[in-house]
Amino acid sequence: MSRRTRREFLEDSMFATAAALAAGSATQVFAQEEQVRSANETLSVAVLGVNNRGRDHLGGFAGKGSTVVTHICDPDERVGQRQAEGVSRRQNGKAAKYVKDLREVFDDPSVDIVSIATPNHWHALAAIWAIQAGKDVYVEKPVSHNVTEGRRIVDAARKHQKICQTGTQCRTNPGMREAIAFVQEGGIGTVKVGRGLCYKRRDSIGEKGTRSVPEHIDYNLWCGPAPDGPVTRPQFHYDWHWQWAYGNGDLGNQGIHQMDIARWGLGVDSISNAVISYGGRFGYEDAGETANTQVVIHDYDDKTLVFEVRGLETDRYKGADVGVIFEGTDGYMVIASYDSGTAFDKEGNIIKTFRGGASHYDNFVKAVKSRNRDDLNADILEGHLSSALCHLGNISYLLGDEVSRDEAVDRLKSYDHLEDDVVATFERTEEHLAENDVKLQMTSVKLGPMLKIDPVSEQFIDNSTADTMLTRDYRKPFVVPARAADV
């Protein structure tokens, strides 16, 4: 069945469930509309993008009894063929078919699940097309390349009643869940500040220039929704993270995990009321465009979410480098890994430690079989909201001006209504840069505006320029729907 035909079928079926939707919850209708799968049923999985993170997806689904990887899709034929051969060995000879074009996967009725580990710029459209084709979806973080894309995935999942899990696996780990519950239940008192950290050394990606695309890569398919301009980075794979057309910097790469934990722990279930960001790409000049040093501050009225990206050499902060710190009236919680956390009192004495991991893929498969999205630990809505916080921070940064160190401090002083001491955070960042021979007294910093946001409409308030950055221009036919009605 073609993608369009399948979509029309699903849209027509919505009329049949209208009465049920009026009478009961969406979760109840979900269970009625799609029969609960047998616990012993083996589900067919197609993995999209297998060069980096996708290899973990293969390990999560291949030969697990409840799932079998039947399709591997990648525009890099060399990578795709190699991983297909490896999966076949892992599945005791059960072959995985290599497919170059992801649309062929969506048109195959034998595929039950699509697992997406492509570059960021493909996440949303691949998820939407898969959902429209009747597949359940596991999509990597960030779930989108911009704010509007994330909301469209949520719209599609709800409209077509599909299970859609976000790849923020920390939400499944028992140690993390217990640590967050401890914070939310007042274990360290009242928490006003959640501070995410992405202190992760990133070297220069090399000099900017025009490079040829490797012959084994279908560049049209690789670019998809993004512009198909010249390749300007020396390393084709992975380093796209640091170029705006495809990636979102470390804020949306590593940092999305910690952004999600920070929002989760603060107990906020929307995007913020306002955002401001500052930083720069310091220490080297290369083909990268995104900030390697960045601070993002989200205003939630009585709570503040602060995020710090440091790509140069740095010390840990309160024992964490890639992690989250919750600052409470009676103590603080340090989350320094994906599956553990430690609560301290005001004097730094340990109150309690939490630890334990689990399979995020297994949690997803459980929900696919039950047809109950409440079984998901990271439903697509959670992924959209946390991804959006990253994108909103980047919008403020991109709209920023190059200012002196003193002007930056003067501007930040006007935000003393925030729960965080934003000037102190800036001064810590300044000290970090100085340790890397970057003196803000001798150079400039990019300081964005404080952008006010309507969390309900997910639009900026009285800022049409910023609103245009909530989406992007798409390259036909790889177009993400602009409206909920079009998914």
C-alpha positions in Angstrom: 0.0 0.0 0.0 1.5 3.4 -0.9 2.2 6.1 1.7 -0.6 8.3 0.4 -3.1 5.5 0.1 -2.3 4.4 3.6 -2.6 7.9 4.9 -6.1 8.4 3.3 -7.2 5.1 4.8 -6.1 6.2 8.3 -7.8 9.6 7.9 -11.1 8.1 6.8 -11.0 5.8 9.8 -11.0 8.8 12.1 -14.7 9.4 11.3 -15.6 5.9 12.6 -14.0 6.7 16.0 -15.5 10.1 16.5 -18.3 8.8 18.8 -15.8 6.8 20.8 -13.6 9.8 21.3 -16.5 11.8 22.6 -17.4 9.0 25.0 -14.0 8.0 26.4 -10.3 8.9 26.7 -7.9 8.8 23.7 -6.1 6.0 25.4 -9.2 3.9 25.6 -10.0 4.5 22.0 -6.4 3.6 21.1 -6.9 0.2 22.6 -10.3 -0.2 20.8 -9.1 0.9 17.4 -6.0 -1.2 17.2 -6.0 -4.7 18.7 -3.5 -5.3 21.5 -0.7 -7.3 20.1 0.2 -10.7 21.4 3.1 -10.7 23.9 4.7 -13.4 21.8 4.4 -11.6 18.5 7.6 -10.7 16.7 7.6 -7.2 15.4 9.4 -6.1 12.2 11.8 -3.2 12.6 13.4 -0.9 10.1 16.3 1.2 11.3 17.0 4.5 9.4 20.5 5.8 9.7 23.1 3.3 11.0 26.5 5.1 10.9 26.6 6.3 14.5 23.7 6.3 17.0 21.8 3.8 14.7 24.2 1.1 15.7 22.8 1.2 19.2 19.3 0.9 17.7 20.4 -2.2 15.9 21.6 -3.6 19.3 18.3 -2.7 20.9 16.1 -4.4 18.3 18.1 -7.1 16.5 17.4 -10.7 17.5 15.6 -9.8 20.7 12.7 -12.3 20.4 10.0 -9.7 20.4 11.6 -7.7 17.5 13.6 -8.5 14.4 15.4 -6.0 12.2 14.2 -6.7 8.7 15.3 -3.4 7.0 18.3 -1.2 7.2 18.1 2.2 5.5 20.9 4.6 4.9 21.9 6.9 2.0 25.5 5.8 2.5 25.4 2.5 0.7 28.8 1.4 2.1 27.6 1.9 5.7 24.2 0.4 5.1 25.4 -2.7 3.4 28.0 -3.3 6.1 25.5 -3.0 8.9 23.0 -5.2 7.1 25.6 -8.0 7.0 26.4 -7.5 10.7 22.7 -7.7 11.7 22.2 -10.9 9.8 25.0 -12.5 11.8 23.5 -11.2 15.0 20.1 -12.6 14.2 21.5 -16.1 13.4 21.2 -15.7 9.7 17.9 -13.8 9.7 18.7 -11.3 7.0 18.1 -7.6 7.1 17.4 -6.0 3.7 19.4 -2.9 2.8 17.4 0.0 1.4 18.8 3.3 0.3 15.6 5.4 0.1 13.5 5.6 3.3 10.3 5.9 1.3 10.7 2.3 0.2 10.6 1.4 3.9 7.4 3.3 4.5 5.7 1.7 1.5 6.4 -1.8 2.8 3.4 -3.2 4.7 5.5 -5.8 6.5 7.3 -3.1 8.5 5.7 -2.6 12.0 8.2 -0.2 13.6 10.5 2.5 12.1 13.4 3.5 14.3 15.1 6.8 13.3 18.7 7.6 14.0 19.4 9.9 11.0 21.0 13.3 11.2 18.8 15.8 13.0 17.4 17.5 9.9 15.6 14.2 8.9 14.1 13.3 12.3 10.8 15.0 12.0 9.9 14.3 8.4 11.0 10.7 8.6 8.8 10.3 11.7 5.8 11.9 10.2 6.0 9.9 6.9 6.4 6.7 8.9 3.4 7.5 11.1 1.3 8.4 8.0 2.3 5.0 6.6 0.9 3.2 9.7 4.1 2.6 11.5 5.0 3.0 15.2 8.1 5.2 15.6 11.1 5.4 17.8 12.9 8.7 17.0 16.2 9.9 18.3 16.8 13.2 20.1 16.4 15.9 19.3 13.2 14.8 17.7 13.2 17.9 15.4 15.5 20.4 13.8 13.2 23.3 14.7 10.2 24.0 17.0 7.4 23.6 14.5 8.7 20.2 13.3 8.4 18.7 16.8 4.8 19.8 17.2 3.9 18.3 13.8 5.2 14.9 15.0 3.0 15.1 18.0 0.1 16.1 15.8 0.7 13.1 13.5 1.1 10.6 16.3 -2.2 11.7 17.9 -4.1 11.9 14.7 -3.1 8.5 13.4 -3.0 7.0 16.9 0.5 5.7 16.7 3.1 4.9 19.5 6.0 7.4 19.2 8.9 7.2 21.6 11.7 9.8 22.0 15.2 8.6 22.4 15.9 10.2 25.8 16.7 6.9 27.5 17.4 8.5 30.9 13.6 8.5 31.4 13.5 4.7 31.5 16.4 4.2 33.9 15.1 3.4 37.5 18.0 5.3 39.1 17.0 8.4 37.2 13.3 8.0 37.8 13.9 7.6 41.5 16.2 10.6 41.7 13.7 12.8 39.9 10.8 11.6 42.1 13.0 12.5 45.2 13.5 16.1 43.8 9.8 16.5 43.0 8.7 15.2 46.4 10.7 17.8 48.2 13.8 15.7 49.1 16.1 18.8 48.8 13.4 21.3 49.7 11.9 23.7 47.2 13.7 23.7 43.9 13.8 26.9 41.9 16.8 26.3 39.6 17.6 23.3 37.3 21.0 23.6 35.8 21.9 21.4 32.8 25.6 20.9 31.9 27.2 19.8 28.7 30.9 20.2 29.6 32.2 18.1 26.7 35.5 18.8 25.0 35.1 19.4 21.2 38.1 19.9 19.0 38.1 21.9 15.8 36.5 20.1 12.9 39.0 21.4 10.4 39.3 24.2 7.9 36.2 25.3 6.0 36.4 24.6 2.2 34.5 22.8 -0.6 34.7 19.0 -0.5 33.4 16.4 -2.8 30.6 14.0 -1.6 31.8 10.4 -1.3 30.7 8.3 -4.3 28.9 5.8 -2.1 26.5 8.5 -0.6 23.3 9.6 -2.3 23.6 13.3 -1.4 20.1 14.2 -2.5 18.6 11.6 0.0 21.1 12.6 2.7 20.1 16.3 2.5 16.4 15.6 2.2 14.6 18.6 3.8 17.8 20.6 4.1 19.6 22.6 1.4 21.8 20.6 -0.9 24.6 23.1 -0.9 28.3 22.2 -1.1 29.9 20.1 1.6 32.2 22.5 3.6 33.5 20.2 6.4 36.4 17.8 6.1 34.6 14.9 7.7 31.3 14.2 6.1 29.6 12.1 8.8 29.0 13.4 12.4 30.5 16.9 12.0 27.2 18.0 10.5 26.2 18.5 14.1 28.1 21.8 14.1 26.5 23.3 11.0 23.1 25.0 11.3 21.6 23.5 8.1 21.7 20.0 9.6 22.5 20.1 13.3 21.8 22.2 16.4 25.2 22.3 18.1 25.9 20.5 21.3 22.8 22.0 22.8 20.7 19.7 20.6 23.3 16.9 20.4 24.5 15.8 23.8 22.7 18.6 25.7 19.1 17.6 24.8 19.4 14.7 27.3 20.3 17.0 30.1 17.8 19.6 29.0 15.1 17.0 29.2 16.2 15.9 32.7 16.3 19.5 33.9 12.8 20.2 32.6 11.5 16.9 34.0 12.9 17.6 37.5 11.5 21.1 37.6 8.1 19.6 36.8 7.3 22.0 33.9 5.2 20.6 31.1 5.4 23.3 28.5 8.0 25.5 26.8 9.1 28.5 28.8 7.7 32.0 29.0 11.0 33.6 27.8 14.5 32.7 26.8 17.9 34.4 26.4 21.2 33.0 25.3 24.8 34.1 24.9 28.1 32.5 23.9 30.3 32.0 20.8 32.6 29.7 19.0 35.8 30.3 20.8 39.4 29.0 20.7 39.6 28.1 17.0 38.2 29.0 13.6 36.9 26.1 11.6 34.1 24.8 9.4 31.8 24.7 12.4 29.1 27.3 12.8 27.4 26.6 16.1 28.5 27.8 19.5 31.0 25.8 21.4 30.4 27.9 24.5 26.8 28.8 25.3 24.5 29.6 28.1 20.7 29.4 27.7 18.3 30.7 30.4 14.6 29.8 30.3 12.2 31.7 32.5 9.3 29.7 34.0 8.2 32.6 36.3 8.9 31.0 39.7 11.5 28.6 38.3 14.5 29.0 36.0 16.2 26.4 33.8 19.8 27.2 33.0 21.9 25.3 30.5 25.6 25.6 30.0 27.6 24.3 27.0 31.4 24.2 27.3 33.3 22.7 24.4 36.8 23.7 25.6 38.8 22.2 28.5 36.9 22.7 31.8 36.7 21.5 35.3 33.5 19.8 36.6 30.9 21.8 38.4 29.8 20.2 41.7 31.1 16.9 40.5 29.3 16.9 37.1 30.5 17.6 33.6 27.6 16.1 31.5 24.8 16.2 33.9 22.1 18.2 35.8 22.1 20.0 39.2 18.9 20.8 41.0 19.4 23.6 43.5 16.9 23.4 46.5 16.4 25.3 49.7 17.5 22.3 51.8 20.2 20.9 49.5 21.0 19.9 46.0 20.9 17.0 43.6 23.8 16.1 41.3 23.0 13.9 38.3 26.3 13.1 36.7 25.4 10.1 34.5 22.4 8.7 32.6 21.2 6.3 35.4 22.2 7.7 38.7 22.0 10.7 41.0 23.1 11.8 44.5 21.3 14.2 46.8 23.4 16.4 49.2 22.4 18.6 52.1 23.4 22.3 52.3 26.8 21.3 53.8 27.6 18.9 51.1 26.8 15.7 53.0 25.3 12.8 51.0 21.6 12.3 51.8 20.8 9.5 49.4 22.2 7.9 46.2 20.1 6.5 43.3 21.3 4.1 40.7 20.0 1.7 38.1 19.5 1.2 34.3 17.0 -0.4 32.0 16.2 -0.8 28.3 14.4 2.2 26.7 13.8 0.0 23.6 12.0 -2.6 25.7 9.8 0.1 27.1 8.9 1.2 23.6 8.1 -2.3 22.5 5.9 -2.8 25.5 3.8 0.2 24.5 3.6 -0.9 20.9 2.1 -4.2 22.0 -0.2 -2.7 24.6 -1.3 0.1 22.2 -1.3 2.4 25.3 1.0 5.4 25.0 0.8 5.9 28.8 3.2 2.9 28.9 5.9 5.1 27.3 8.5 6.7 29.5 9.3 9.3 26.8 6.3 10.0 24.7 6.9 12.2 21.7 5.3 15.2 23.5 8.1 15.1 26.1 10.6 14.9 23.3 9.1 17.8 21.5 9.0 20.1 24.5 12.6 19.4 25.5 13.9 19.7 22.0 12.0 23.0 21.6 13.9 24.4 24.6 17.1 23.8 22.8 15.9 25.3 19.5 14.5 28.4 21.3 17.9 28.9 23.0 19.6 28.8 19.6 17.1 31.3 18.2 18.0 33.9 20.8 21.7 33.2 20.2 21.4 33.6 16.4 19.5 36.9 16.8 22.2 38.2 19.2 24.7 41.0 18.8 28.4 41.0 19.4 28.9 43.0 22.5 31.7 43.7 25.0 32.1 41.9 28.2 30.9 44.9 30.2 27.9 45.5 28.1 26.9 41.9 28.4 27.1 42.1 32.2 25.1 45.4 32.2 22.3 43.8 30.1 22.2 40.6 32.3 21.8 42.7 35.4 18.4 43.7 34.2 17.2 40.1 34.5 17.6 40.0 38.3 14.0 38.8 38.6 15.1 35.3 37.5 15.7 32.7 40.1 19.3 32.1 39.0 22.0 34.7 39.6 22.6 35.2 35.9 25.6 37.5 36.4 27.3 34.9 38.5 26.7 32.3 35.8 28.2 34.7 33.3 31.3 35.3 35.4 31.9 31.5 35.9 31.7 31.2 32.1 34.2 34.1 31.7 36.6 32.4 34.1 36.3 29.2 32.1 37.2 30.9 28.9 40.1 32.7 30.5 41.5 29.4 31.5 41.5 28.6 27.8 43.3 31.8 26.9 40.0 33.5 25.7 39.8 36.9 27.4 36.3 38.5 27.1 37.9 41.8 28.0 39.8 41.6 24.7 37.1 40.1 22.5 33.3 40.1 22.1 30.5 37.7 23.2 27.3 37.1 21.2 24.4 38.1 23.5 20.9 37.3 22.3 17.7 39.2 23.2 15.3 38.0 25.9 12.5 36.6 23.7 9.1 36.4 25.2 7.1 33.3 24.3 3.4 32.2 24.4 3.8 28.6 25.7 0.3 27.6 24.4 0.7 28.7 20.8 4.5 28.1 20.8 5.0 31.4 19.1 7.1 34.4 20.1 5.2 37.4 21.4 5.5 40.5 19.1 8.6 39.2 17.3 7.9 38.2 13.7 11.6 37.9 12.9 12.0 35.2 15.7 8.8 33.5 14.5 10.3 32.8 11.1 13.0 30.8 12.8 10.5 28.4 14.3 10.5 26.6 11.0 12.6 26.5 7.8 12.3 26.6 4.0 12.1 23.0 2.8 13.4 21.4 -0.4 10.7 19.7 -2.3 9.5 17.0 -2.1 11.0 16.8 1.4 8.5 19.2 3.1 7.4 19.0 6.7 3.7 19.9 6.9 3.2 23.5 8.1 -0.2 22.8 9.8 -1.6 20.1 12.1 -4.4 19.5 9.6 -1.9 18.5 7.0 -0.3 15.6 8.9 
